[in-house]
Amino acid sequence: MKFFVDTADVAAIAELNDLGMVDGVTTNPSLIMKSGRDILEVTKEICDMVSGPVSAEVVATEADDMIAEGRKLAKIADNITIKVPLTWDGLKACKVLSEEGNMLNVTLCFSANQALLAAKAGATFISPFIGRLDDINIDGMDLIADIRTIYDNYDFRTEILAASIRSVNHMTQAALIGADVATAPPNVIKQMANHVLTDKGLDAFMKDWAKTGQKIL
Ligand code: E4P
């Protein structure tokens, strides 16, 4: 499973990128707002740092305007993925922009039917939002599993990009189901290294080591 980082925080991306944990980046208007940066500037900075796909989201709601915004965003760098919402207009924009050779990430997906439409419209990535479904007591992982089955049934090339990931359990489940990509906030990716038994075991080793009076360096 590829790891995308779900943030526009350049320092946080750099830390994970240096460890080889970053296969791509996703941003959205809320994350740009949170960064306090200009969208074109911060996106360019991220694209220069990361070699994989970097999603930049359009904010227009009409297809023609989305297409114009998408074309402008695509000029930022070769690794830009244009992100469009899963609306009828978004699908129209997806079709046109993908036929022009761009990578497209269709976002705000909450149903298998929406995912089917995105694949038909030429999406490179479909972004089902797990956490936001969990928020309304619907198991977001069921959606990932349904899309996996449907895409495999028909050999759709669109990659499943599990989004709105809120916990390390989401990462495990997405990987078990076979999501192609998971995009997660930096803190979730870092939390994947944690285990209470690792901490406990290390503590015991350190205490015993101190009793030996030895040093390695
Ligand atoms: C990523 O592409 C999405 O925009 C993001 O994962 C949404 O996450 P949220 O539901 O935690 O805001």
py3Dmol code that shows the C-alpha trace and the ligand (Angstrom):
import py3Dmol

protein = """\
ATOM      1  CA  MET A   1       0.000   0.000   0.000  1.00  0.00           C
ATOM      2  CA  LYS A   2       1.345   3.413  -0.933  1.00  0.00           C
ATOM      3  CA  PHE A   3       1.466   6.103   1.764  1.00  0.00           C
ATOM      4  CA  PHE A   4       0.314   9.588   0.883  1.00  0.00           C
ATOM      5  CA  VAL A   5       0.573  12.320   3.514  1.00  0.00           C
ATOM      6  CA  ASP A   6      -2.611  14.290   4.038  1.00  0.00           C
ATOM      7  CA  THR A   7      -1.291  17.751   4.829  1.00  0.00           C
ATOM      8  CA  ALA A   8       0.069  21.006   3.402  1.00  0.00           C
ATOM      9  CA  ASP A   9       2.557  21.300   6.269  1.00  0.00           C
ATOM     10  CA  VAL A  10       5.897  21.301   4.432  1.00  0.00           C
ATOM     11  CA  ALA A  11       8.015  20.543   7.519  1.00  0.00           C
ATOM     12  CA  ALA A  12       5.865  17.530   8.433  1.00  0.00           C
ATOM     13  CA  ILE A  13       6.078  16.205   4.858  1.00  0.00           C
ATOM     14  CA  ALA A  14       9.865  16.688   4.835  1.00  0.00           C
ATOM     15  CA  GLU A  15      10.336  14.679   8.036  1.00  0.00           C
ATOM     16  CA  LEU A  16       8.435  11.682   6.640  1.00  0.00           C
ATOM     17  CA  ASN A  17       9.909  12.074   3.168  1.00  0.00           C
ATOM     18  CA  ASP A  18      13.447  11.830   4.564  1.00  0.00           C
ATOM     19  CA  LEU A  19      12.472   8.408   5.951  1.00  0.00           C
ATOM     20  CA  GLY A  20      11.149   7.251   2.585  1.00  0.00           C
ATOM     21  CA  MET A  21       7.576   7.107   3.914  1.00  0.00           C
ATOM     22  CA  VAL A  22       6.041   9.464   1.369  1.00  0.00           C
ATOM     23  CA  ASP A  23       4.730   8.094  -1.918  1.00  0.00           C
ATOM     24  CA  GLY A  24       2.600  11.183  -2.497  1.00  0.00           C
ATOM     25  CA  VAL A  25       0.722  14.038  -0.848  1.00  0.00           C
ATOM     26  CA  THR A  26      -2.914  15.082  -0.696  1.00  0.00           C
ATOM     27  CA  THR A  27      -4.155  18.559   0.108  1.00  0.00           C
ATOM     28  CA  ASN A  28      -7.599  20.117   0.180  1.00  0.00           C
ATOM     29  CA  PRO A  29      -8.919  23.660   0.725  1.00  0.00           C
ATOM     30  CA  SER A  30      -9.148  23.108   4.490  1.00  0.00           C
ATOM     31  CA  LEU A  31      -5.537  21.922   4.695  1.00  0.00           C
ATOM     32  CA  ILE A  32      -4.361  24.905   2.607  1.00  0.00           C
ATOM     33  CA  MET A  33      -6.267  27.194   4.991  1.00  0.00           C
ATOM     34  CA  LYS A  34      -4.625  25.458   7.958  1.00  0.00           C
ATOM     35  CA  SER A  35      -1.157  25.937   6.431  1.00  0.00           C
ATOM     36  CA  GLY A  36      -1.717  29.687   6.120  1.00  0.00           C
ATOM     37  CA  ARG A  37       0.167  29.553   2.793  1.00  0.00           C
ATOM     38  CA  ASP A  38      -0.655  30.576  -0.778  1.00  0.00           C
ATOM     39  CA  ILE A  39      -1.944  27.486  -2.621  1.00  0.00           C
ATOM     40  CA  LEU A  40       0.307  27.879  -5.669  1.00  0.00           C
ATOM     41  CA  GLU A  41       3.437  28.545  -3.618  1.00  0.00           C
ATOM     42  CA  VAL A  42       3.003  25.789  -1.044  1.00  0.00           C
ATOM     43  CA  THR A  43       1.946  23.237  -3.652  1.00  0.00           C
ATOM     44  CA  LYS A  44       5.031  24.022  -5.754  1.00  0.00           C
ATOM     45  CA  GLU A  45       7.228  23.597  -2.684  1.00  0.00           C
ATOM     46  CA  ILE A  46       5.669  20.199  -1.952  1.00  0.00           C
ATOM     47  CA  CYS A  47       5.984  19.088  -5.592  1.00  0.00           C
ATOM     48  CA  ASP A  48       9.682  20.012  -5.591  1.00  0.00           C
ATOM     49  CA  MET A  49      10.256  17.895  -2.475  1.00  0.00           C
ATOM     50  CA  VAL A  50       8.156  14.807  -3.259  1.00  0.00           C
ATOM     51  CA  SER A  51       8.522  12.815  -6.446  1.00  0.00           C
ATOM     52  CA  GLY A  52       5.107  11.095  -6.269  1.00  0.00           C
ATOM     53  CA  PRO A  53       1.658  12.532  -7.030  1.00  0.00           C
ATOM     54  CA  VAL A  54       0.648  15.706  -5.181  1.00  0.00           C
ATOM     55  CA  SER A  55      -3.095  16.378  -5.137  1.00  0.00           C
ATOM     56  CA  ALA A  56      -4.231  19.985  -5.465  1.00  0.00           C
ATOM     57  CA  GLU A  57      -7.975  20.596  -5.310  1.00  0.00           C
ATOM     58  CA  VAL A  58     -10.090  22.845  -7.514  1.00  0.00           C
ATOM     59  CA  VAL A  59     -12.580  25.092  -5.733  1.00  0.00           C
ATOM     60  CA  ALA A  60     -14.968  25.939  -8.591  1.00  0.00           C
ATOM     61  CA  THR A  61     -18.294  24.128  -8.728  1.00  0.00           C
ATOM     62  CA  GLU A  62     -19.088  24.385 -12.450  1.00  0.00           C
ATOM     63  CA  ALA A  63     -17.316  22.005 -14.832  1.00  0.00           C
ATOM     64  CA  ASP A  64     -15.868  24.668 -17.125  1.00  0.00           C
ATOM     65  CA  ASP A  65     -14.414  26.604 -14.197  1.00  0.00           C
ATOM     66  CA  MET A  66     -13.067  23.404 -12.624  1.00  0.00           C
ATOM     67  CA  ILE A  67     -11.357  22.590 -15.914  1.00  0.00           C
ATOM     68  CA  ALA A  68      -9.766  26.057 -16.067  1.00  0.00           C
ATOM     69  CA  GLU A  69      -8.589  25.793 -12.451  1.00  0.00           C
ATOM     70  CA  GLY A  70      -7.342  22.256 -13.036  1.00  0.00           C
ATOM     71  CA  ARG A  71      -5.298  23.347 -16.051  1.00  0.00           C
ATOM     72  CA  LYS A  72      -3.721  26.130 -13.971  1.00  0.00           C
ATOM     73  CA  LEU A  73      -2.926  23.770 -11.068  1.00  0.00           C
ATOM     74  CA  ALA A  74      -1.442  21.211 -13.491  1.00  0.00           C
ATOM     75  CA  LYS A  75       1.101  23.814 -14.620  1.00  0.00           C
ATOM     76  CA  ILE A  76       2.632  23.908 -11.113  1.00  0.00           C
ATOM     77  CA  ALA A  77       4.626  20.698 -11.699  1.00  0.00           C
ATOM     78  CA  ASP A  78       4.609  17.404 -13.587  1.00  0.00           C
ATOM     79  CA  ASN A  79       3.570  15.450 -10.476  1.00  0.00           C
ATOM     80  CA  ILE A  80       0.375  17.416  -9.825  1.00  0.00           C
ATOM     81  CA  THR A  81      -2.800  15.386  -9.471  1.00  0.00           C
ATOM     82  CA  ILE A  82      -5.867  17.531 -10.025  1.00  0.00           C
ATOM     83  CA  LYS A  83      -8.451  16.896  -7.342  1.00  0.00           C
ATOM     84  CA  VAL A  84     -12.124  17.363  -8.212  1.00  0.00           C
ATOM     85  CA  PRO A  85     -15.211  16.685  -6.091  1.00  0.00           C
ATOM     86  CA  LEU A  86     -17.502  13.778  -6.854  1.00  0.00           C
ATOM     87  CA  THR A  87     -20.318  15.832  -8.345  1.00  0.00           C
ATOM     88  CA  TRP A  88     -21.718  15.590 -11.843  1.00  0.00           C
ATOM     89  CA  ASP A  89     -19.683  18.654 -12.802  1.00  0.00           C
ATOM     90  CA  GLY A  90     -16.633  17.141 -11.137  1.00  0.00           C
ATOM     91  CA  LEU A  91     -17.030  14.020 -13.263  1.00  0.00           C
ATOM     92  CA  LYS A  92     -17.270  16.135 -16.420  1.00  0.00           C
ATOM     93  CA  ALA A  93     -14.080  17.951 -15.423  1.00  0.00           C
ATOM     94  CA  CYS A  94     -12.425  14.612 -14.618  1.00  0.00           C
ATOM     95  CA  LYS A  95     -13.208  13.264 -18.076  1.00  0.00           C
ATOM     96  CA  VAL A  96     -11.856  16.315 -19.914  1.00  0.00           C
ATOM     97  CA  LEU A  97      -8.754  16.797 -17.755  1.00  0.00           C
ATOM     98  CA  SER A  98      -7.836  13.101 -17.741  1.00  0.00           C
ATOM     99  CA  GLU A  99      -8.136  12.958 -21.527  1.00  0.00           C
ATOM    100  CA  GLU A 100      -5.668  15.845 -21.627  1.00  0.00           C
ATOM    101  CA  GLY A 101      -3.150  13.573 -19.901  1.00  0.00           C
ATOM    102  CA  ASN A 102      -3.503  14.769 -16.310  1.00  0.00           C
ATOM    103  CA  MET A 103      -3.724  12.623 -13.174  1.00  0.00           C
ATOM    104  CA  LEU A 104      -7.120  13.067 -11.493  1.00  0.00           C
ATOM    105  CA  ASN A 105      -8.129  12.401  -7.896  1.00  0.00           C
ATOM    106  CA  VAL A 106     -11.912  12.335  -7.456  1.00  0.00           C
ATOM    107  CA  THR A 107     -12.625  13.247  -3.867  1.00  0.00           C
ATOM    108  CA  LEU A 108     -15.525  13.255  -1.404  1.00  0.00           C
ATOM    109  CA  CYS A 109     -16.610   9.750  -2.405  1.00  0.00           C
ATOM    110  CA  PHE A 110     -19.137   8.160  -0.056  1.00  0.00           C
ATOM    111  CA  SER A 111     -20.669   5.351  -2.134  1.00  0.00           C
ATOM    112  CA  ALA A 112     -19.672   2.485  -4.409  1.00  0.00           C
ATOM    113  CA  ASN A 113     -21.794   3.939  -7.205  1.00  0.00           C
ATOM    114  CA  GLN A 114     -19.893   7.219  -7.004  1.00  0.00           C
ATOM    115  CA  ALA A 115     -16.659   5.232  -7.262  1.00  0.00           C
ATOM    116  CA  LEU A 116     -17.963   3.426 -10.351  1.00  0.00           C
ATOM    117  CA  LEU A 117     -18.742   6.737 -12.025  1.00  0.00           C
ATOM    118  CA  ALA A 118     -15.298   8.134 -11.205  1.00  0.00           C
ATOM    119  CA  ALA A 119     -13.606   5.096 -12.751  1.00  0.00           C
ATOM    120  CA  LYS A 120     -15.720   5.461 -15.899  1.00  0.00           C
ATOM    121  CA  ALA A 121     -14.769   9.169 -16.069  1.00  0.00           C
ATOM    122  CA  GLY A 122     -11.066   8.279 -16.110  1.00  0.00           C
ATOM    123  CA  ALA A 123     -10.055   9.003 -12.519  1.00  0.00           C
ATOM    124  CA  THR A 124      -6.502   8.040 -11.586  1.00  0.00           C
ATOM    125  CA  PHE A 125      -7.513   7.889  -7.913  1.00  0.00           C
ATOM    126  CA  ILE A 126     -10.838   7.601  -6.118  1.00  0.00           C
ATOM    127  CA  SER A 127     -10.913   8.983  -2.577  1.00  0.00           C
ATOM    128  CA  PRO A 128     -13.500   7.272  -0.350  1.00  0.00           C
ATOM    129  CA  PHE A 129     -13.710   9.134   2.980  1.00  0.00           C
ATOM    130  CA  ILE A 130     -13.557   6.550   5.760  1.00  0.00           C
ATOM    131  CA  GLY A 131     -13.540   8.765   8.845  1.00  0.00           C
ATOM    132  CA  ARG A 132     -16.449  10.933   7.765  1.00  0.00           C
ATOM    133  CA  LEU A 133     -18.572   7.799   7.227  1.00  0.00           C
ATOM    134  CA  ASP A 134     -17.553   6.483  10.642  1.00  0.00           C
ATOM    135  CA  ASP A 135     -18.637   9.869  12.037  1.00  0.00           C
ATOM    136  CA  ILE A 136     -22.216   9.109  10.969  1.00  0.00           C
ATOM    137  CA  ASN A 137     -22.105   5.496  12.206  1.00  0.00           C
ATOM    138  CA  ILE A 138     -21.495   3.903   8.812  1.00  0.00           C
ATOM    139  CA  ASP A 139     -18.435   1.653   8.608  1.00  0.00           C
ATOM    140  CA  GLY A 140     -16.162   3.406   6.122  1.00  0.00           C
ATOM    141  CA  MET A 141     -14.167   0.211   5.626  1.00  0.00           C
ATOM    142  CA  ASP A 142     -17.194  -1.525   4.101  1.00  0.00           C
ATOM    143  CA  LEU A 143     -17.062   1.081   1.353  1.00  0.00           C
ATOM    144  CA  ILE A 144     -13.367   0.437   0.687  1.00  0.00           C
ATOM    145  CA  ALA A 145     -14.110  -3.310   0.476  1.00  0.00           C
ATOM    146  CA  ASP A 146     -17.053  -2.783  -1.897  1.00  0.00           C
ATOM    147  CA  ILE A 147     -15.034  -0.561  -4.215  1.00  0.00           C
ATOM    148  CA  ARG A 148     -12.131  -3.069  -4.163  1.00  0.00           C
ATOM    149  CA  THR A 149     -14.515  -5.849  -5.245  1.00  0.00           C
ATOM    150  CA  ILE A 150     -16.161  -3.782  -7.954  1.00  0.00           C
ATOM    151  CA  TYR A 151     -12.937  -2.432  -9.419  1.00  0.00           C
ATOM    152  CA  ASP A 152     -11.419  -5.935  -9.425  1.00  0.00           C
ATOM    153  CA  ASN A 153     -14.550  -7.410 -11.049  1.00  0.00           C
ATOM    154  CA  TYR A 154     -14.081  -5.161 -14.043  1.00  0.00           C
ATOM    155  CA  ASP A 155     -10.330  -4.497 -13.998  1.00  0.00           C
ATOM    156  CA  PHE A 156     -10.756  -0.775 -13.501  1.00  0.00           C
ATOM    157  CA  ARG A 157      -7.321   0.871 -13.353  1.00  0.00           C
ATOM    158  CA  THR A 158      -8.461   3.639 -10.980  1.00  0.00           C
ATOM    159  CA  GLU A 159      -6.542   3.366  -7.696  1.00  0.00           C
ATOM    160  CA  ILE A 160      -8.415   3.275  -4.394  1.00  0.00           C
ATOM    161  CA  LEU A 161      -7.023   6.048  -2.213  1.00  0.00           C
ATOM    162  CA  ALA A 162      -8.407   5.522   1.293  1.00  0.00           C
ATOM    163  CA  ALA A 163      -8.923   9.031   2.688  1.00  0.00           C
ATOM    164  CA  SER A 164     -10.215  10.719   5.826  1.00  0.00           C
ATOM    165  CA  ILE A 165      -8.081   8.334   7.839  1.00  0.00           C
ATOM    166  CA  ARG A 166      -8.189   9.115  11.531  1.00  0.00           C
ATOM    167  CA  SER A 167      -6.434   6.213  13.258  1.00  0.00           C
ATOM    168  CA  VAL A 168      -3.754   3.559  12.960  1.00  0.00           C
ATOM    169  CA  ASN A 169      -6.528   0.949  12.826  1.00  0.00           C
ATOM    170  CA  HIS A 170      -7.808   2.575   9.658  1.00  0.00           C
ATOM    171  CA  MET A 171      -4.344   2.080   8.131  1.00  0.00           C
ATOM    172  CA  THR A 172      -4.275  -1.627   9.019  1.00  0.00           C
ATOM    173  CA  GLN A 173      -7.781  -2.231   7.741  1.00  0.00           C
ATOM    174  CA  ALA A 174      -7.180  -0.329   4.499  1.00  0.00           C
ATOM    175  CA  ALA A 175      -4.054  -2.417   3.886  1.00  0.00           C
ATOM    176  CA  LEU A 176      -5.857  -5.690   4.677  1.00  0.00           C
ATOM    177  CA  ILE A 177      -8.675  -4.877   2.274  1.00  0.00           C
ATOM    178  CA  GLY A 178      -6.199  -3.929  -0.427  1.00  0.00           C
ATOM    179  CA  ALA A 179      -6.572  -0.183  -0.849  1.00  0.00           C
ATOM    180  CA  ASP A 180      -3.901   0.895  -3.319  1.00  0.00           C
ATOM    181  CA  VAL A 181      -3.071   4.010  -1.324  1.00  0.00           C
ATOM    182  CA  ALA A 182      -3.904   5.434   2.090  1.00  0.00           C
ATOM    183  CA  THR A 183      -3.593   9.134   2.765  1.00  0.00           C
ATOM    184  CA  ALA A 184      -3.154   9.945   6.423  1.00  0.00           C
ATOM    185  CA  PRO A 185      -2.195  12.909   8.583  1.00  0.00           C
ATOM    186  CA  PRO A 186       1.501  12.864   9.600  1.00  0.00           C
ATOM    187  CA  ASN A 187       0.681  12.050  13.239  1.00  0.00           C
ATOM    188  CA  VAL A 188      -1.217   8.885  12.250  1.00  0.00           C
ATOM    189  CA  ILE A 189       1.716   7.664  10.157  1.00  0.00           C
ATOM    190  CA  LYS A 190       4.100   8.323  13.054  1.00  0.00           C
ATOM    191  CA  GLN A 191       1.755   6.607  15.542  1.00  0.00           C
ATOM    192  CA  MET A 192       2.031   3.423  13.470  1.00  0.00           C
ATOM    193  CA  ALA A 193       5.471   2.943  15.054  1.00  0.00           C
ATOM    194  CA  ASN A 194       4.016   2.819  18.564  1.00  0.00           C
ATOM    195  CA  HIS A 195       3.187  -0.257  20.607  1.00  0.00           C
ATOM    196  CA  VAL A 196       2.806  -0.477  24.351  1.00  0.00           C
ATOM    197  CA  LEU A 197       4.800  -3.728  24.446  1.00  0.00           C
ATOM    198  CA  THR A 198       7.635  -2.098  22.493  1.00  0.00           C
ATOM    199  CA  ASP A 199       7.818   0.645  25.147  1.00  0.00           C
ATOM    200  CA  LYS A 200       7.578  -1.884  27.972  1.00  0.00           C
ATOM    201  CA  GLY A 201      10.202  -4.180  26.421  1.00  0.00           C
ATOM    202  CA  LEU A 202      12.616  -1.322  25.767  1.00  0.00           C
ATOM    203  CA  ASP A 203      12.215  -0.085  29.314  1.00  0.00           C
ATOM    204  CA  ALA A 204      13.094  -3.544  30.676  1.00  0.00           C
ATOM    205  CA  PHE A 205      16.125  -3.834  28.372  1.00  0.00           C
ATOM    206  CA  MET A 206      17.385  -0.401  29.471  1.00  0.00           C
ATOM    207  CA  LYS A 207      17.040  -1.274  33.152  1.00  0.00           C
ATOM    208  CA  ASP A 208      18.917  -4.568  32.726  1.00  0.00           C
ATOM    209  CA  TRP A 209      21.572  -2.887  30.578  1.00  0.00           C
ATOM    210  CA  ALA A 210      22.218  -0.298  33.287  1.00  0.00           C
ATOM    211  CA  LYS A 211      22.841  -3.160  35.732  1.00  0.00           C
ATOM    212  CA  THR A 212      25.675  -4.538  33.520  1.00  0.00           C
ATOM    213  CA  GLY A 213      27.659  -1.321  33.869  1.00  0.00           C
ATOM    214  CA  GLN A 214      28.776  -1.763  30.227  1.00  0.00           C
ATOM    215  CA  LYS A 215      28.919   0.740  27.356  1.00  0.00           C
ATOM    216  CA  ILE A 216      28.872   0.124  23.616  1.00  0.00           C
ATOM    217  CA  LEU A 217      30.377   3.489  22.687  1.00  0.00           C
TER     218      LEU A 217
END
"""
ligand_1 = """\
12
E4P
C -7.815 13.701 1.446
O -7.678 13.718 0.261
C -9.009 14.251 2.135
O -9.225 15.549 1.762
C -8.836 14.120 3.609
O -8.350 12.811 3.885
C -10.077 14.424 4.405
O -9.869 14.072 5.740
P -10.834 14.560 6.921
O -12.165 13.926 6.752
O -10.142 14.107 8.174
O -10.914 16.053 6.808
"""
view = py3Dmol.view(width=600, height=400)
view.addModel(protein, "pdb")
view.setStyle({"model": 0}, {"cartoon": {"style": "trace"}})
view.addModel(ligand_1, "xyz")
view.setStyle({"model": 1}, {"stick": {}})
view.zoomTo()
view.show()
